[in-house]
């Protein structure tokens, strides 16, 4: 592990306050550049086939195949990331998502939204139950579509948070990131994607982790049986509720995670 228990506790404390925390230069750049090369081919073919989930004008969500370099335990079983996840979302979490969000030139501002509804209508917000771990496959600048988020709204009632945002009481913060940076966030925080004004795609990987009992059927990972058999015990445990399949296609198939904004 890179961080001490005291440092991990501090990260969790920041997360509880803000709804997000950033680990700088955490993943190896060489590994992520290999991901980018493989992803570019998937993006090209999925765009040609019209098989992405559209997240706004020229903004595309694509599930990654859980195979080859994308099934890298050094990434999705990273001990520091999981230590923070467990501190804020409970022991024995489930990994439920491996995908990308990619704005292209011509993308626009998304409406400010949450990625999931509250667990219980009309009741105060609960502790964190679903997290997104994001890392880009390139540097993220003001020009190519940085993620914008509010701070602390993950613990606010959704209607109260939106009223405060509309009233100008909750500013949006752009989050530039370098290749290798990792963001861990609560998906209930009010946020939005911004335009990519460059000629190059800006892919952002998202790995979803949730509490052991939480399940959203539209979000899942098809895990090839041969890949699963080659994983370590920790990885298998994280993927215990994900469907096993004979093989996974690297470029074809529609997306089931269509409704994403709440």
RAWO-V663324 format. One record per residue. RES is the residue in one small letter. SS is DSSP state (H for helix, E for strand, - for the rest). NEAR is the number of other C-alpha atoms within 10 Angstrom. Layout:
{{RES | SS | NEAR} {RES | SS | NEAR}}
//
This chain:
{{x | - | 9} {x | - | 10} {x | - | 13} {x | - | 10} {x | H | 13} {x | H | 9} {x | H | 13} {x | H | 17} {x | H | 16} {x | H | 14} {x | H | 22} {x | H | 22} {x | H | 17} {x | H | 14} {x | H | 24} {x | H | 20} {x | H | 15} {x | H | 19} {x | - | 26} {x | E | 25} {x | E | 21} {x | E | 19} {x | E | 16} {x | - | 13} {x | - | 13} {x | - | 18} {x | - | 17} {x | - | 13} {x | H | 16} {x | H | 11} {x | H | 16} {x | H | 20} {x | H | 15} {x | H | 13} {x | H | 15} {x | H | 18} {x | H | 11} {x | H | 15} {x | H | 20} {x | H | 13} {x | H | 12} {x | H | 19} {x | H | 22} {x | H | 11} {x | H | 14} {x | H | 19} {x | H | 13} {x | H | 10} {x | H | 13} {x | - | 12} {x | - | 18} {x | - | 23} {x | E | 19} {x | E | 19} {x | - | 20} {x | - | 17} {x | - | 15} {x | - | 16} {x | E | 26} {x | E | 21} {x | E | 24} {x | E | 26} {x | E | 26} {x | - | 23} {x | - | 23} {x | E | 22} {x | - | 18} {x | H | 10} {x | H | 14} {x | H | 19} {x | - | 18} {x | - | 15} {x | H | 14} {x | H | 12} {x | H | 17} {x | H | 19} {x | - | 16} {x | - | 15} {x | H | 15} {x | H | 18} {x | H | 21} {x | H | 18} {x | H | 21} {x | H | 22} {x | H | 27} {x | H | 17} {x | H | 18} {x | H | 23} {x | H | 21} {x | - | 16} {x | - | 13} {x | - | 16} {x | - | 22} {x | E | 23} {x | E | 26} {x | E | 24} {x | E | 24} {x | E | 25} {x | E | 21} {x | E | 22} {x | E | 22} {x | E | 22} {x | E | 29} {x | - | 21} {x | E | 18} {x | - | 14} {x | - | 21} {x | - | 19} {x | - | 15} {x | - | 17} {x | - | 13} {x | - | 19} {x | E | 19} {x | - | 22} {x | - | 19} {x | - | 16} {x | - | 13} {x | - | 18} {x | - | 12} {x | - | 9} {x | - | 10} {x | - | 10} {x | - | 9} {x | - | 13} {x | - | 17} {x | - | 13} {x | - | 13} {x | - | 22} {x | - | 21} {x | E | 25} {x | E | 24} {x | E | 21} {x | E | 25} {x | E | 20} {x | E | 27} {x | E | 24} {x | - | 25} {x | - | 21} {x | - | 17} {x | E | 22} {x | - | 16} {x | - | 15} {x | - | 12} {x | - | 24} {x | - | 27} {x | - | 23} {x | E | 20} {x | E | 19} {x | E | 25} {x | - | 21} {x | - | 18} {x | - | 19} {x | H | 25} {x | H | 27} {x | H | 20} {x | - | 16} {x | - | 17} {x | H | 23} {x | H | 10} {x | H | 10} {x | H | 20} {x | H | 19} {x | H | 12} {x | H | 14} {x | H | 17} {x | H | 11} {x | - | 10} {x | - | 10} {x | - | 11} {x | - | 18} {x | - | 14} {x | - | 17} {x | E | 13} {x | E | 18} {x | E | 15} {x | - | 17} {x | E | 23} {x | - | 16} {x | - | 20} {x | - | 21} {x | - | 22} {x | E | 22} {x | E | 19} {x | E | 24} {x | E | 24} {x | E | 28} {x | - | 22} {x | - | 27} {x | - | 25} {x | - | 28} {x | E | 23} {x | E | 20} {x | - | 24} {x | - | 21} {x | - | 23} {x | E | 26} {x | - | 17} {x | - | 14} {x | - | 10} {x | - | 12} {x | - | 21} {x | E | 25} {x | E | 28} {x | E | 22} {x | E | 24} {x | E | 23} {x | E | 18} {x | E | 23} {x | E | 25} {x | E | 24} {x | - | 20} {x | - | 18} {x | - | 9} {x | - | 14} {x | - | 14} {x | - | 10} {x | - | 9} {x | - | 13} {x | - | 17} {x | - | 21} {x | - | 22} {x | - | 22} {x | E | 22} {x | E | 17} {x | H | 14} {x | H | 13} {x | H | 16} {x | H | 19} {x | H | 11} {x | - | 10} {x | - | 14} {x | - | 11} {x | H | 10} {x | H | 12} {x | H | 19} {x | H | 16} {x | H | 14} {x | H | 19} {x | - | 21} {x | - | 17} {x | - | 15} {x | - | 17} {x | - | 12} {x | E | 17} {x | E | 14} {x | - | 10} {x | - | 15} {x | - | 18} {x | - | 11} {x | - | 18} {x | - | 20} {x | - | 15} {x | - | 15} {x | - | 15} {x | - | 15} {x | - | 13} {x | - | 17} {x | - | 14} {x | - | 12} {x | - | 13} {x | - | 17} {x | - | 13}}
//
